[in-house]
Amino acid sequence: MQRESVLRVDLTRGVASRETVPERWRRRYLGGKGLGARYLYDELSAGADPLGPENRLCFALGPLSGYLPGETRYAAVTKSPLTGGFLDSYAGGQFPLALAGALPDCLAVIVQGAADEPTTLVVEDGDAELVPAENWGADTVETAEAYPDASVACIGPAGENEVAYATVASDAGDHHAGRGGVGAVMGAKRLKAVVARGDRPEIPPAIQQLRERTDAEYADHATGRWQAASGTLESVEFADEVGALATEGWQAGRFEGSEGVGIDAAREAAVERERPDDRVPGGFRVDTEEGEIVPRGAAPISLGAGLGIDDFDAVAALGAACDHLGVDVIESGSAVSWTVLAAEAGIVDESVEFGDEAAARDLVERIAGREDPLADALADGVAEAAAFVEREAGADDTAAPDADLSGEELVPTVKAMALPGYDPRGAEGMALAYATSDRGGCHRRARPVEEEVFHERTRAETVREVAEAQTARSVLWSLVADDFLGDLLRADLGAEWLQAVGIDHDAESLARTGERIWTLIRLFNAREGFDRADDDLPARLRQARADGAAVDPEAFQRTLEAYYEYRGWGRDGLPTRELVGALDLDGVVDAATPLSADAPVASAGDATLSDDTQTE
């Protein structure tokens, strides 16, 4: 069965209804990231409040949900309260599989409006019901445990308090749609949880054969073998080895205690290994005082090396606190790092140091509850915290005139989103990937650091690698494929799988689809006021680390211009009218969206831009 509809939930009116997705939208945007972006662009006006009832929150599946090997995933798509721009975040586990089974013909649940009282959405047997949420105030694990017969995606206290990087937790906190504040949007809408009751969709014999073959190929693929051996936790040792592990507030690129929080420590601490339905096992389950958790690579990087904590049990405990509160570990680690550095500089009066897990946990809990003025500011991101201390200092006549009053550059951000633990100093491609990411400082859109630290690249090769990865993942995240399985599907972008379910795409048309999606999101962000200035890297990265590594700003700007040229954008970072037409987006773009005033620049992808000329 092809997924052809969306379930629209209006919390203001307290109703849910079905809508058919236009066939041309399903072909041109597929599902997941792409379809969510199309609805968001179509239904939000420029400047819409991310925490207002007009914002949309899409829980999006893909045309292959429940069929592909690996973890079934969902995409949470909305306007970010952290960045003010486009946001897509992903989570796997049992919840998206149950959602796919509960709504077998749906590509997405689109939530709009805001409830008067805390509410839970229950989906089962193709139906939806809104019921009072009796567990407002509960953490993510307690909320999930209230529904032992279902799979739950929910917010914790951080989401209820609209922390700008609150997550949506599923599988009792084992999985999170993190970064960017999806949980804050749920909290603002007074939506505590989405409860799904459903079994995996029935898999036709032809799909089962393809599934078994793909599963076997993945188990023998380099990424599959890596995931089976260590998962993302091996990222700690890799980043440390190549000098890209952001340590103690980005002051160094290597962490002396990396072995204490890396893969060997995880194996020693693990009580068992998660094992999804397929052959490659999942994450390591670890016991903490708050119960079992499944730490991912971001935890030991951001909460371990980033905070100078070299004990895996302490990192796991801090990660468990974040999971229960429903708050992103990368942003939380950055908030604590910022506070330590600000305290050392005399900018804030806080008793927190690198290596102090208890103090870090206390600060994270204060942030989740917005318990005091500094925690309240940190809850809106480190950029807002910098603005807060500047305002406070401006009101203090006794402040030293030569003090760094803002602390703006203590922890690097791109588009207000704190960077994860891969330090781009000395890695030109990673710097470009961060700067041009469509949701802010994100390492998942493109990860050239994994290769460029070993092999020298020309600028053209760097630009092509970053742009092609962004385009490919725009497709794969519209299929909502397992992020690691995507490495195997990269060859044809999932064309064989789509053809197996009756969707006629080949690799060339899917590459075109990926470019269309990436460009549409660029246009969404441009309508929100983003331009070339927002593609810059913060001054923190132009400051040399202890080993002398730093981003060369002039070289970076030349790389950025080469990227724009490759994309066919103007030098102002905006898509041109010609590119919009070539991608069949001219019937989509509204008058509020700025386009480049520059002359069109030939795109490296021009040969693949032709498509049916029907406009939308």
C-alpha positions as CSV (number, residue, x, y, z in Angstrom):
1,M,0.0,0.0,0.0
2,Q,1.3,3.4,-0.9
3,R,1.1,6.2,1.7
4,E,-1.0,8.9,0.1
5,S,-2.6,11.0,3.0
6,V,-1.7,13.1,6.0
7,L,-3.5,13.2,9.3
8,R,-4.1,16.9,10.2
9,V,-4.6,17.6,13.9
10,D,-5.9,21.0,15.0
11,L,-5.3,21.3,18.7
12,T,-7.2,24.6,18.9
13,R,-10.4,23.1,17.6
14,G,-9.7,19.7,19.1
15,V,-10.3,17.8,15.8
16,A,-8.3,15.5,13.5
17,S,-9.0,14.9,9.8
18,R,-7.5,13.2,6.7
19,E,-6.2,14.9,3.6
20,T,-4.9,13.4,0.4
21,V,-1.3,14.6,-0.4
22,P,-1.2,15.9,-4.0
23,E,0.4,13.3,-6.2
24,R,2.9,15.8,-7.6
25,W,4.0,16.6,-4.0
26,R,4.5,12.9,-3.3
27,R,6.7,12.6,-6.4
28,R,8.7,15.8,-6.0
29,Y,9.2,15.6,-2.2
30,L,8.6,11.9,-1.4
31,G,7.9,12.2,2.4
32,G,9.9,12.9,5.5
33,K,12.1,15.9,5.2
34,G,11.0,16.9,1.7
35,L,7.3,16.7,2.3
36,G,7.5,18.3,5.7
37,A,9.5,21.2,4.1
38,R,6.8,21.6,1.4
39,Y,4.0,21.8,3.9
40,L,6.0,24.2,6.1
41,Y,6.8,26.5,3.2
42,D,3.2,26.5,2.0
43,E,1.4,27.0,5.3
44,L,3.7,29.3,7.4
45,S,4.0,33.0,6.7
46,A,7.3,34.8,7.1
47,G,8.1,35.7,10.7
48,A,5.6,33.2,12.2
49,D,6.3,32.6,15.9
50,P,7.9,29.1,16.3
51,L,6.1,28.8,19.6
52,G,2.8,30.3,18.4
53,P,-0.2,28.2,17.4
54,E,0.4,29.0,13.7
55,N,3.5,26.9,13.6
56,R,3.2,23.4,12.2
57,L,4.8,20.3,13.6
58,C,5.0,17.4,11.2
59,F,5.7,13.8,12.4
60,A,6.6,12.6,9.0
61,L,7.2,9.0,7.6
62,G,8.4,8.0,4.2
63,P,7.1,5.9,1.4
64,L,9.3,3.0,2.6
65,S,8.6,3.2,6.3
66,G,8.3,-0.2,7.8
67,Y,9.9,-1.9,4.8
68,L,13.5,-0.9,4.9
69,P,16.0,-2.8,7.1
70,G,17.6,-1.0,10.0
71,E,15.6,1.1,12.4
72,T,12.4,2.6,11.2
73,R,12.7,6.4,11.7
74,Y,10.5,9.4,11.6
75,A,11.2,13.1,10.8
76,A,10.0,15.9,13.0
77,V,9.8,19.0,10.9
78,T,8.9,22.4,12.2
79,K,10.2,26.0,12.5
80,S,12.9,26.1,15.1
81,P,12.5,28.1,18.3
82,L,16.3,28.0,18.7
83,T,17.3,29.3,15.2
84,G,14.1,30.8,13.8
85,G,14.7,28.8,10.6
86,F,13.8,25.4,9.2
87,L,14.2,22.4,11.5
88,D,14.2,18.7,10.8
89,S,15.1,16.1,13.5
90,Y,15.0,12.4,13.4
91,A,14.6,9.5,15.8
92,G,14.3,5.7,15.4
93,G,13.2,2.8,17.6
94,Q,9.8,1.3,18.1
95,F,7.7,4.5,18.0
96,P,8.0,5.3,14.2
97,L,7.4,1.6,13.5
98,A,4.2,1.7,15.6
99,L,3.2,5.0,14.0
100,A,3.6,3.5,10.5
101,G,1.5,0.5,11.6
102,A,-1.2,2.7,13.3
103,L,-1.6,4.9,10.2
104,P,-0.8,2.6,7.3
105,D,-1.8,5.0,4.5
106,C,-0.3,8.2,6.1
107,L,2.9,10.0,5.2
108,A,2.6,12.5,8.1
109,V,0.8,13.8,11.1
110,I,0.6,17.6,10.9
111,V,-0.1,19.3,14.2
112,Q,-1.3,22.9,14.3
113,G,-2.9,25.2,16.8
114,A,-2.5,24.9,20.5
115,A,-4.6,23.2,23.1
116,D,-6.1,25.0,26.1
117,E,-5.1,22.2,28.4
118,P,-2.3,19.5,28.2
119,T,-3.3,17.0,25.6
120,T,-2.2,13.6,24.3
121,L,-2.8,12.4,20.7
122,V,-3.6,8.7,20.4
123,V,-3.4,7.0,17.0
124,E,-4.6,3.4,16.4
125,D,-6.2,1.4,13.6
126,G,-6.1,4.4,11.3
127,D,-8.0,6.6,13.8
128,A,-6.9,9.5,16.0
129,E,-8.2,10.8,19.3
130,L,-7.2,13.7,21.5
131,V,-7.4,13.0,25.2
132,P,-6.4,15.0,28.3
133,A,-2.8,14.5,29.3
134,E,-2.9,13.5,33.0
135,N,0.9,13.3,33.2
136,W,1.9,16.9,32.5
137,G,5.0,17.5,34.7
138,A,6.3,13.9,34.3
139,D,9.6,13.1,32.8
140,T,10.0,11.3,29.5
141,V,10.4,7.8,31.1
142,E,7.5,8.2,33.4
143,T,5.3,9.4,30.6
144,A,6.2,6.4,28.4
145,E,5.6,4.0,31.3
146,A,2.1,5.2,31.6
147,Y,1.3,3.5,28.3
148,P,2.8,0.0,28.6
149,D,0.7,-1.3,25.6
150,A,1.9,1.4,23.2
151,S,4.8,3.3,21.8
152,V,5.2,6.9,22.9
153,A,6.9,10.0,21.7
154,C,6.7,12.7,24.4
155,I,8.2,15.7,26.0
156,G,9.6,16.1,29.5
157,P,9.9,19.1,31.7
158,A,12.2,20.9,29.3
159,G,9.6,20.7,26.5
160,E,6.9,21.8,28.9
161,N,9.0,24.8,29.8
162,E,9.7,25.6,26.1
163,V,13.5,25.2,26.4
164,A,14.6,26.1,22.9
165,Y,16.5,22.8,22.5
166,A,14.0,20.5,24.2
167,T,13.7,17.1,22.5
168,V,10.9,14.7,21.7
169,A,11.8,11.4,23.4
170,S,10.6,8.0,22.3
171,D,11.1,4.4,23.6
172,A,11.2,5.7,27.2
173,G,14.0,8.1,26.4
174,D,16.2,5.7,24.4
175,H,15.7,7.8,21.2
176,H,15.4,11.5,20.8
177,A,14.4,13.9,18.0
178,G,17.0,16.4,19.3
179,R,18.6,19.7,18.3
180,G,16.6,22.8,17.4
181,G,13.7,22.5,19.9
182,V,11.0,20.2,18.5
183,G,10.1,19.5,22.1
184,A,9.6,23.2,22.8
185,V,7.1,23.4,19.9
186,M,5.2,20.5,21.4
187,G,5.2,22.2,24.8
188,A,3.9,25.4,23.4
189,K,1.1,23.5,21.8
190,R,0.4,21.8,25.1
191,L,0.9,18.5,23.4
192,K,2.5,16.1,26.0
193,A,2.7,13.0,23.9
194,V,1.8,11.1,20.7
195,V,0.8,7.5,21.6
196,A,0.8,5.0,18.7
197,R,-0.5,1.5,18.8
198,G,0.3,-0.5,15.6
199,D,2.3,-3.4,14.2
200,R,4.9,-3.3,11.5
201,P,3.1,-3.0,8.1
202,E,2.8,-6.4,6.3
203,I,5.8,-6.8,4.0
204,P,5.0,-8.2,0.5
205,P,7.1,-11.2,-0.6
206,A,9.0,-9.1,-3.3
207,I,9.8,-6.5,-0.7
208,Q,10.9,-9.1,1.8
209,Q,13.4,-10.5,-0.7
210,L,14.8,-7.1,-1.4
211,R,14.9,-6.5,2.4
212,E,16.8,-9.6,3.0
213,R,19.3,-8.9,0.3
214,T,19.8,-5.3,1.5
215,D,20.2,-6.4,5.0
216,A,22.9,-8.9,4.1
217,E,24.7,-6.3,2.0
218,Y,24.6,-3.8,4.8
219,A,26.0,-6.3,7.3
220,D,29.0,-6.7,5.0
221,H,29.3,-3.0,4.2
222,A,32.0,-0.9,6.0
223,T,29.3,1.2,7.8
224,G,27.4,-1.9,8.8
225,R,30.5,-3.6,10.2
226,W,31.4,-0.3,12.1
227,Q,27.9,0.0,13.5
228,A,27.9,-3.7,14.6
229,A,31.2,-3.3,16.3
230,S,30.8,0.0,18.1
231,G,28.1,2.3,16.7
232,T,28.6,6.0,17.1
233,L,30.5,5.7,20.3
234,E,33.7,5.0,18.3
235,S,33.4,8.7,17.1
236,V,35.1,9.7,20.4
237,E,38.4,7.9,19.6
238,F,38.3,8.9,15.9
239,A,37.8,12.6,16.6
240,D,40.5,12.5,19.3
241,E,43.0,10.7,17.1
242,V,42.6,13.2,14.2
243,G,42.7,16.2,16.6
244,A,39.0,17.2,15.9
245,L,37.6,16.4,19.4
246,A,36.3,19.7,20.8
247,T,37.6,19.6,24.4
248,E,36.7,21.7,27.4
249,G,34.9,24.4,25.7
250,W,36.7,24.2,22.3
251,Q,40.0,25.0,23.9
252,A,41.8,21.9,22.5
253,G,41.3,19.3,19.8
254,R,42.3,16.2,21.9
255,F,41.1,15.0,25.3
256,E,43.5,13.1,27.6
257,G,40.6,11.2,29.1
258,S,39.1,10.0,25.8
259,E,39.7,6.4,26.6
260,G,37.7,6.7,29.8
261,V,34.5,7.7,27.8
262,G,35.0,5.9,24.5
263,I,34.0,2.6,23.1
264,D,36.0,0.4,25.4
265,A,34.6,2.1,28.4
266,A,31.1,1.7,27.0
267,R,31.6,-2.0,26.3
268,E,32.8,-2.5,29.9
269,A,29.8,-0.6,31.3
270,A,27.1,-2.1,29.1
271,V,24.7,-4.6,30.5
272,E,23.6,-5.7,27.0
273,R,23.4,-4.6,23.4
274,E,20.2,-3.4,21.8
275,R,19.2,-5.6,18.9
276,P,16.7,-4.3,16.4
277,D,14.7,-6.7,14.2
278,D,17.6,-6.9,11.7
279,R,21.1,-8.4,11.8
280,V,23.1,-5.4,12.9
281,P,22.7,-4.7,16.6
282,G,21.9,-1.3,18.0
283,G,23.3,0.7,20.9
284,F,24.8,-0.3,24.2
285,R,22.5,-0.4,27.1
286,V,24.0,1.1,30.3
287,D,22.8,1.1,33.9
288,T,22.5,4.4,35.7
289,E,20.9,5.5,39.0
290,E,18.0,6.7,36.9
291,G,17.6,3.5,35.0
292,E,19.0,2.0,31.8
293,I,19.9,4.4,28.9
294,V,21.5,4.0,25.5
295,P,24.2,6.6,25.1
296,R,25.1,7.7,21.6
297,G,28.3,9.3,20.4
298,A,27.1,12.8,21.1
299,A,27.0,12.1,24.9
300,P,30.7,11.3,25.5
301,I,31.7,14.0,23.0
302,S,29.6,16.9,24.3
303,L,29.2,15.8,27.9
304,G,32.5,14.0,28.2
305,A,35.3,15.6,26.3
306,G,33.4,18.9,25.9
307,L,33.0,19.2,29.7
308,G,36.3,17.6,30.7
309,I,34.6,14.6,32.3
310,D,36.7,11.4,31.8
311,D,34.5,8.8,33.6
312,F,32.0,6.9,31.5
313,D,29.6,6.3,34.4
314,A,29.5,10.0,35.1
315,V,28.9,10.8,31.5
316,A,26.2,8.2,31.3
317,A,24.5,9.7,34.5
318,L,24.6,13.2,33.0
319,G,23.2,11.8,29.7
320,A,20.4,10.0,31.6
321,A,19.5,13.3,33.3
322,C,19.2,14.9,29.8
323,D,17.2,12.0,28.5
324,H,14.7,12.1,31.4
325,L,14.3,15.9,31.2
326,G,14.0,15.8,27.4
327,V,16.8,18.1,26.5
328,D,19.4,17.9,23.7
329,V,22.8,16.7,24.9
330,I,24.8,18.7,22.5
331,E,23.1,22.0,23.3
332,S,23.2,21.1,27.0
333,G,26.9,20.4,26.9
334,S,27.5,23.7,25.1
335,A,25.4,25.6,27.7
336,V,27.5,24.1,30.5
337,S,30.8,24.8,28.6
338,W,29.7,28.4,28.0
339,T,29.0,28.8,31.7
340,V,32.3,27.4,32.8
341,L,34.2,29.7,30.5
342,A,32.1,32.7,31.4
343,A,32.7,32.0,35.1
344,E,36.4,31.7,34.5
345,A,36.3,35.1,32.7
346,G,34.3,36.6,35.5
347,I,31.3,37.2,33.3
348,V,28.9,35.2,35.4
349,D,29.0,34.2,39.1
350,E,28.6,30.4,38.9
351,S,30.4,27.5,40.8
352,V,30.9,25.1,37.9
353,E,34.1,23.8,36.5
354,F,35.3,21.4,33.8
355,G,35.2,17.8,35.1
356,D,32.4,18.4,37.7
357,E,29.5,16.2,36.6
358,A,27.4,17.0,39.7
359,A,27.6,20.8,39.0
360,A,26.9,20.2,35.3
361,R,23.8,18.1,36.1
362,D,22.6,20.8,38.5
363,L,22.9,23.4,35.9
364,V,21.1,21.3,33.2
365,E,18.2,20.7,35.7
366,R,18.0,24.4,36.4
367,I,17.9,25.1,32.6
368,A,15.1,22.6,32.1
369,G,13.1,24.3,34.7
370,R,14.1,27.9,33.8
371,E,14.7,28.2,37.5
372,D,16.7,31.5,37.6
373,P,17.6,34.3,35.3
374,L,20.9,32.8,33.9
375,A,19.3,29.3,33.5
376,D,16.3,31.0,31.8
377,A,18.6,32.7,29.3
378,L,20.6,29.5,28.8
379,A,17.3,27.7,28.0
380,D,17.1,29.9,24.9
381,G,20.6,28.9,23.7
382,V,24.1,30.2,24.4
383,A,23.7,33.1,22.0
384,E,20.8,34.3,24.1
385,A,22.8,33.8,27.3
386,A,25.5,36.0,25.8
387,A,22.9,38.7,25.1
388,F,21.6,38.3,28.6
389,V,24.9,38.9,30.4
390,E,25.5,41.9,28.1
391,R,22.2,43.4,29.1
392,E,22.9,42.7,32.8
393,A,26.4,44.2,32.5
394,G,25.0,47.3,30.8
395,A,22.8,47.8,33.9
396,D,25.8,47.4,36.3
397,D,27.8,50.6,36.7
398,T,30.5,48.7,38.6
399,A,31.4,46.4,35.7
400,A,35.0,46.6,34.7
401,P,35.2,48.7,31.5
402,D,37.7,46.3,29.8
403,A,35.8,43.1,30.7
404,D,34.5,40.8,28.0
405,L,30.9,41.5,29.0
406,S,29.1,39.5,26.3
407,G,31.0,36.2,26.2
408,E,29.5,35.9,22.7
409,E,32.4,33.9,21.3
410,L,33.0,31.5,24.2
411,V,31.2,28.6,22.5
412,P,30.8,28.5,18.7
413,T,27.3,28.5,17.1
414,V,26.1,28.7,13.5
415,K,22.6,30.2,13.0
416,A,22.3,30.2,16.9
417,M,22.8,26.4,17.0
418,A,25.8,25.2,19.0
419,L,28.3,23.1,17.0
420,P,28.7,19.5,17.9
421,G,32.0,18.0,18.9
422,Y,33.8,17.8,15.5
423,D,36.2,20.8,15.6
424,P,36.4,22.2,12.0
425,R,39.7,24.0,12.6
426,G,42.1,22.3,10.2
427,A,39.2,20.6,8.4
428,E,38.0,22.9,5.6
429,G,35.1,20.7,4.5
430,M,33.7,20.4,8.0
431,A,33.8,24.2,8.3
432,L,31.8,24.5,5.0
433,A,29.3,21.8,6.1
434,Y,28.6,23.6,9.4
435,A,28.2,27.0,7.7
436,T,25.9,25.9,5.0
437,S,23.8,23.4,7.0
438,D,20.1,24.1,6.5
439,R,19.2,23.8,10.2
440,G,22.2,25.5,11.9
441,G,25.5,24.0,13.2
442,C,24.9,20.3,12.2
443,H,27.4,17.6,11.4
444,R,24.9,15.2,9.9
445,R,24.1,16.9,6.6
446,A,27.7,16.2,5.4
447,R,30.6,14.7,7.3
448,P,33.7,15.3,5.2
449,V,35.9,15.2,8.3
450,E,35.8,11.4,8.1
451,E,37.9,11.5,5.0
452,E,39.5,14.9,4.6
453,V,41.7,14.4,7.7
454,F,43.4,11.5,5.9
455,H,43.4,12.7,2.3
456,E,44.2,16.2,1.1
457,R,41.4,17.8,-1.0
458,T,41.3,20.5,-3.5
459,R,38.7,23.3,-2.9
460,A,36.6,22.0,-5.8
461,E,36.6,18.5,-4.4
462,T,35.7,19.8,-0.9
463,V,32.8,21.8,-2.3
464,R,31.5,18.9,-4.4
465,E,31.7,16.4,-1.6
466,V,29.8,18.6,0.8
467,A,27.1,19.6,-1.7
468,E,26.6,16.1,-3.0
469,A,26.3,14.7,0.6
470,Q,23.7,17.4,1.5
471,T,21.7,16.6,-1.7
472,A,21.9,12.9,-1.1
473,R,20.8,13.1,2.5
474,S,17.9,15.4,1.5
475,V,16.6,12.4,-0.5
476,L,17.4,9.7,2.0
477,W,15.8,11.7,4.9
478,S,12.7,12.1,2.7
479,L,12.6,8.3,2.5
480,V,13.4,8.5,6.2
481,A,15.9,5.7,5.8
482,D,18.1,4.6,8.7
483,D,20.9,7.1,8.8
484,F,23.6,4.5,8.5
485,L,21.8,2.3,6.0
486,G,21.8,5.4,3.9
487,D,25.5,4.9,3.2
488,L,24.5,1.7,1.3
489,L,21.6,3.3,-0.5
490,R,23.7,6.2,-1.7
491,A,24.5,4.5,-5.0
492,D,21.0,4.9,-6.5
493,L,19.5,7.0,-3.7
494,G,16.9,4.3,-3.0
495,A,15.5,4.1,-6.6
496,E,15.4,0.3,-6.6
497,W,13.4,0.3,-3.3
498,L,11.0,3.0,-4.6
499,Q,10.4,1.1,-7.8
500,A,9.6,-2.0,-5.7
501,V,6.6,-0.1,-4.1
502,G,5.5,1.3,-7.5
503,I,7.1,4.8,-7.4
504,D,8.9,5.4,-10.6
505,H,12.2,7.2,-9.9
506,D,15.8,6.6,-11.0
507,A,19.0,7.9,-9.5
508,E,19.1,10.9,-11.7
509,S,15.6,12.1,-10.9
510,L,16.2,11.4,-7.2
511,A,19.3,13.6,-7.3
512,R,17.2,16.3,-8.9
513,T,14.6,15.8,-6.1
514,G,17.3,16.2,-3.5
515,E,18.5,19.5,-5.0
516,R,14.9,20.7,-5.2
517,I,14.4,19.9,-1.5
518,W,17.7,21.5,-0.4
519,T,16.9,24.6,-2.5
520,L,13.3,24.9,-1.2
521,I,14.6,24.9,2.4
522,R,17.2,27.5,1.5
523,L,14.2,29.6,0.2
524,F,12.3,29.0,3.4
525,N,15.2,30.3,5.4
526,A,15.8,33.2,3.1
527,R,12.1,34.2,3.6
528,E,12.9,34.2,7.4
529,G,15.8,36.7,6.7
530,F,18.8,34.3,6.4
531,D,21.5,35.2,3.9
532,R,25.2,34.9,3.3
533,A,26.0,36.5,6.6
534,D,24.4,33.6,8.4
535,D,26.7,31.1,6.5
536,D,29.7,32.5,8.3
537,L,31.7,30.8,11.1
538,P,32.0,32.4,14.6
539,A,35.2,34.2,15.6
540,R,35.8,31.5,18.2
541,L,36.9,29.2,15.3
542,R,39.3,31.9,13.9
543,Q,41.1,31.8,17.3
544,A,43.9,29.3,17.3
545,R,43.7,26.2,19.5
546,A,46.6,25.2,21.7
547,D,48.0,23.3,18.6
548,G,47.8,26.4,16.4
549,A,44.9,25.2,14.3
550,A,42.4,27.9,13.2
551,V,40.0,28.6,10.4
552,D,41.5,31.0,7.8
553,P,38.6,33.5,7.2
554,E,39.7,34.6,3.8
555,A,40.2,31.0,2.6
556,F,36.8,30.0,4.0
557,Q,35.1,32.9,2.1
558,R,36.7,31.7,-1.1
559,T,35.4,28.1,-0.4
560,L,31.9,29.5,0.4
561,E,31.8,31.4,-2.9
562,A,32.9,28.2,-4.7
563,Y,30.0,26.4,-2.9
564,Y,27.5,29.0,-4.1
565,E,28.8,28.7,-7.6
566,Y,28.5,24.9,-7.5
567,R,24.9,25.3,-6.2
568,G,24.0,27.8,-8.9
569,W,23.3,30.4,-6.2
570,G,24.3,34.1,-6.3
571,R,27.2,35.4,-4.3
572,D,24.7,36.7,-1.8
573,G,23.9,33.1,-0.9
574,L,20.4,33.2,-2.5
575,P,19.1,30.9,-5.2
576,T,18.6,32.6,-8.6
577,R,15.4,32.9,-10.5
578,E,16.9,30.7,-13.2
579,L,17.7,27.9,-10.7
580,V,14.2,28.2,-9.2
581,G,12.7,27.7,-12.7
582,A,15.0,24.8,-13.6
583,L,14.0,23.0,-10.4
584,D,10.3,23.6,-11.1
585,L,10.0,25.7,-8.0
586,D,8.8,28.9,-9.7
587,G,5.2,27.9,-9.1
588,V,6.0,27.4,-5.4
589,V,8.0,30.5,-4.5
590,D,5.9,33.4,-3.1
591,A,6.5,37.1,-3.3
592,A,7.9,37.3,0.2
593,T,10.9,35.1,-0.7
594,P,14.0,37.0,-1.8
595,L,15.9,35.6,-4.8
596,S,19.4,36.5,-5.8
597,A,19.9,39.7,-7.7
598,D,23.2,38.4,-9.1
599,A,23.6,37.0,-12.6
600,P,23.0,33.3,-12.7
601,V,26.1,31.2,-12.1
602,A,26.4,27.8,-13.9
603,S,25.7,24.9,-11.6
604,A,27.7,21.8,-11.6
605,G,24.4,19.9,-11.6
606,D,22.9,21.7,-14.6
607,A,23.0,18.5,-16.6
608,T,20.5,16.9,-14.2
609,L,18.1,19.8,-13.7
610,S,15.6,19.1,-16.4
611,D,12.3,17.7,-15.2
612,D,8.7,17.7,-16.2
613,T,7.8,21.4,-16.5
614,Q,4.4,21.2,-14.7
615,T,4.4,23.9,-12.0
616,E,2.6,23.6,-8.7
